[in-house]
């Protein structure tokens, strides 16, 4: 199963991923996005979030 990963160094905190996939991504207190520990991937397509990230901070990882 593919899961998402957010590169914290690259992320600029635009919020696009959390707007597109709120069941997977959230905005941390430091203003950057991250993957929820209990992320539910079923209701969204993470590829859309990957493709929409303006700084390509999101990638897929296989688990």
C-alpha positions as semicolon CSV with decimal commas, in nm:
position;residue;x (nm);y (nm);z (nm)
1;X;0,000;0,000;0,000
2;X;0,126;0,346;-0,089
3;X;0,140;0,606;0,183
4;X;0,232;0,971;0,172
5;X;0,536;1,146;0,313
6;X;0,591;1,520;0,348
7;X;0,946;1,654;0,327
8;X;0,953;1,899;0,617
9;X;1,251;2,088;0,477
10;X;1,080;2,153;0,144
11;X;0,721;2,216;0,262
12;X;0,621;2,584;0,253
13;X;0,290;2,533;0,434
14;X;0,057;2,638;0,153
15;X;-0,216;2,402;0,277
16;X;-0,316;2,260;-0,060
17;X;-0,265;1,900;0,046
18;X;-0,472;1,934;0,362
19;X;-0,749;2,104;0,163
20;X;-0,751;1,824;-0,096
21;X;-0,707;1,530;0,144
22;X;-0,802;1,631;0,499
23;X;-0,824;1,266;0,606
24;X;-0,451;1,225;0,530
25;X;-0,281;1,564;0,573
26;X;-0,295;1,827;0,847
27;X;-0,119;2,153;0,920
28;X;0,117;2,145;1,217
29;X;0,166;2,428;1,466
30;X;0,482;2,533;1,280
31;X;0,272;2,597;0,967
32;X;0,395;2,297;0,770
33;X;0,192;2,002;0,648
34;X;0,237;1,647;0,771
35;X;0,067;1,309;0,742
36;X;-0,180;1,223;1,017
37;X;-0,068;0,927;1,230
38;X;-0,411;0,769;1,179
39;X;-0,443;0,876;0,814
40;X;-0,741;0,733;0,626
41;X;-0,632;0,702;0,263
42;X;-0,957;0,554;0,134
43;X;-1,157;0,875;0,071
44;X;-0,892;1,058;-0,131
45;X;-0,636;1,026;-0,407
46;X;-0,297;1,124;-0,268
47;X;-0,162;1,153;-0,621
48;X;-0,374;1,468;-0,661
49;X;-0,207;1,617;-0,353
50;X;0,136;1,514;-0,481
51;X;0,069;1,672;-0,820
52;X;-0,075;1,989;-0,663
53;X;0,211;2,059;-0,423
54;X;0,387;2,369;-0,559
55;X;0,726;2,267;-0,418
56;X;0,701;1,887;-0,468
57;X;0,733;1,821;-0,096
58;X;0,498;1,518;-0,101
59;X;0,599;1,172;-0,215
60;X;0,462;0,819;-0,207
61;X;0,629;0,553;0,001
62;X;0,554;0,183;-0,012
63;X;0,488;0,001;0,313
